[in-house]
Amino acid sequence: MQHQEGVFMGVRGAGLYYQGWLPEGEVRAVLLIVHGLAEHSGRYMNVVNRFVPLGYAVYGIDHVGHGRSEGRRLYVECFADYTEPLKTYFDMIQCWQPDKPVFLVGHSMGGLIGALYLLAHQKGLAGAVLSGPAVKAPSNIPAVIIFVGRALSVLFPRVGLVPPVDAEGVCRDPAVVKAYLADPLVCRGKMTARLGAELIGAMERVGSEANRVTLPVLILQGGADRLVDPSGAKILYEKVASSDKKLVVYEGFFHEVFNEPQHDRVLSDVERWLEGHHPIRK
């Protein structure tokens, strides 16, 4: 496979890193990966290694403040700092791969970013795969804490408020957890108050407007996910108005279903779904 990378100008002058993996032969379809909180686009090699040989071009962007992109770590002025560059990158991909169907693949916070992106730009996509989407605020956070967090996001927006992601909850594979902890591109700092408030606001908007989503959607969820509320996937599935939608819950799986010990099972499910929406000749 071929690898390409580069940087384009994102919001507020931040340089945003992107990369892509291309098949040696004809590109038949495109996967656009939208990664999760604190991580980066390079953590999806199981997806890359499965789908590039099938004729898919796989592209990913490091969000502002993540991975190799510029910007304050785990901070945004507003949630559009994620969705607007995604549209810019999508337009770039369409120039590189004209007339190819594009499927958005969003994981965790990337599932939330993807869901919000669909509200404005679903017509340009052939479908969406949302994995462990962070679309529901944790039920154990009292309303007063959310209120205080929103106040801090205005008064002290850059203050670290939320503890780092619990690495042990990422995956049941100890090797994946070890690699996650050793990865210099994974941010281990606290989430800022502004980002926390923007996440809650994005979740609320998706919850109230998901019925505007009508394109084909596949939602994947680890049943033993400790990092996002698994019920969020079911709620999202019920709210989207797509006539073509599917929810798959993997009992006992942790958060990163693409990296779980049985990830081949997950990727096979995704492959079948994609081929059902855009047949790929092998």
N, C-alpha and C positions, 0 to 999 in steps of 0.2 A: 504494500500500500504506500501511497504518497502522503507526506505530511507537509502542511503549510501553516504559517503563522504570521502574525503582524499586529499592528496597533492602529486604532483609529481614535479620533477625538470624540470623547463623550461629553457628558454634562459638565458644565462649569470648568471646561478646559482640561479635564482629566483624560489621560491616555488610557484606553481600554484595550487589553490584550485579547486576541482571538486566535483560534487554531482550528484546523480542519484535517480530516483523514479521508483520502480519496482512493477509490478502487483503481486498479491498474487498467481495467476495461471501462466500458460505458457506465456512466452514472444513471441509474434508473429512478432513484428517489433520494430524498434528503431527510436526515434527522437533525434537528436543531436542539441541542442540549442546553437546558437552563438549570444550572447547578444550585445547590442549597446554601444555607447560611454557613459562613466561616470557611467554606471549602473552595474548590476551583474546578475548572473544566477538565483538568487532566486526570480526575479521579474516576473517569467513566470508561476505562480501557476494556472492561468486560463487554460493554455495549459496542465499542469500536471494533474489537476483535471478532465479535459475532456478526455484525451487520455490514462492515466494509466488504468482506469477501462475497456477500450476497448482492453487491452492486449498489449499496447505499453510500452516499457521501455523508459523513458525520461532522458537524460543525459545533463549536462551543465558544462561548464568550466568558471571560472572567468579569463578574460584576464590579462596578466601582467599589473600591475599598476591599477587594478580594483578590487572592492569587497574585498574578503578575500585573494586575491593573493598578493604576494610580488611585489616590484618594485615601482619606482617613479610614482606617480599618473599622469595619462594622458600624459605619455611619452614613446616613444620607440626609439631605435637606428635605426631600420628599420621596415617596415611593416611586414616583415617575422617573427618578434617577435610575431605576432598574428597567422600567418598561420602555422608555423612550430610546435608550441605546439599543435595546433588543430589536426595535423596529428598524433602526438604522442598519443593524447587522443583517436583519432579514432582507432588507433591500439590496445589500451587498451580495448576499448569497443568491438572490434572484438574478443578479447580473452575471454571476459566475456560472449559475446552473439554470439558464432560462427554460421555462416551460416544464421544469421538473416538479413533481408534487413534493411539498415540504410538510413534514410531521414534527410538531413541537413535542419535545420530551422534557418535562419539568419534574424535578425531584425536590421534595421538602419545601423550603422557602421558594425554590424554583418552581414548584407546583403552584404556589400562591402567585408568584410573578406571572407564570404562564396563564393561570385562570384569569387574572386581571387583564393580561394582554389580549386574551380572547374576546373580552367585552368590546374592544375597539377594533381588533384586527383579524377576527376569525375567518373572514372571507378570503384571505390570502393563503390559508392553510388547508391541507387535505385532511387533517385530523390532529388529535392531541393525545399524548400518553402522559398521565399525571401520576407520579409515584410518591406515596406517603405525603400527599399535599398538606402543607401547614395552613389549613383554611379555617381552623377552629381554635379560638383562644383556650388555653388550658382551663378546665373547669375548677381547678383548685386555686386560681388566682382571684382573691376577693375584689369586688368592684371598687373598693376604696384604694386598693393598690394600683389598679388601672388608672384611676383618677389622678393619684399622686404621680404616677409615671408620666401621664400626659402633661401635668403641670411642670414637671422637671424637664420634659422635652422642650418646653418653651423657655424656661428660666436657665437651665443648664443642659442644653441639648447634647453636649459632647461627653457628659459624665458617664462613666461605666456603671451600668445598672444591673444587667442580667448576667449571671455567671456563665462561663464558657460551656459549650456543648459537652455533655457527658459522653466521653469517648467510648465507654463500656456499653452504651446503648446504641452505638452506631451499627454494630453487626455482631453476630455470634461467632464469627471467625476471628480467633485471636491474632492471626497474621494481619488481617485488615485493620484491626484496632491498633496494633503495634505500628503499622505503616502510617496510619492516620496521626498518631501521636508524634511520629518522627518526621512528618512531612513539613518542611519549612514554609510551604505555601498555605498551610492550614492555619488560620488565625485562632489562637488560644486565649485571646483577651475577652473582656466583658463586652457584651452588647451595649451600645450607647442608648441613652434615654430616648433620643429622637428616633432611632431605628425601631426601638421597642414600640413606641407610640404609632409609628407609621405602619408597622406590621399589624397591630390591632386594627387600625383604620382600614387597611387593605382587606383584612379578614371580614370586617363588617360589610364592606362594599361588595365583596364576592358573595357573601351570604345573602345580601338583599337583591343582587342583580344577576345571579347565576342563571336565572331562567332565560336570560338573553342568549345563552350559549346554545347553538343548534348544530354545530358540526360534529362529526363522529368523535367520541371520547372513550378512551380506555383508562380506567382508574385502578391502580395497583396499591395494595396496602398490606403491610406486615401486621398480623394479628396481635403480636406481642410487642408492638412498637412502644418504646418508652420515651421517645423524643417528641412525637406529636400524638395528639389524641386520635386513635384509630377511628373513632366515630365520625370524625370530620370527613373522611372519604365517603362514608355512606350518606352523610348529609349532602355533600356536594353532588353525589350521584343522583340523589332524589330531586335536587333542585334544578340541575341543568335540564334544558328543554329538548335536548337532542333525542331524536327517535332512535338513533343508532348510538347506544351507550352501553358500557359494560363495566362492572365492578368485580375485581378478583381480590379476595382476601386470603393471604397465605398464613394459615394458623401456625403460631409458634415462631414466625419470622420476626426479626427486629426491623429497624428503620430502613436500612439500605438494602432493599430487596435485590438490586442488581449486583450486590457484593456478598450476599448471604452464601453459605456453603452450597445451597441448592439453587444458585443463581441460574444454572442452565435451564431449570424448569421455568423460571420467570421469563428468561429471554426467549424460550420456545413459545411461550404464550404470546409475547409481544410480536414475535415473528409471524405467527399464525394470524394475529389480528391485522398486522400491517399488510400481509399478503392478501387478506380478505378485502382490503381497501385499495390496494395497488399491487396486483400480482407481480412477483419478481421471478423471472426465469432463472433457474439454477444451471 
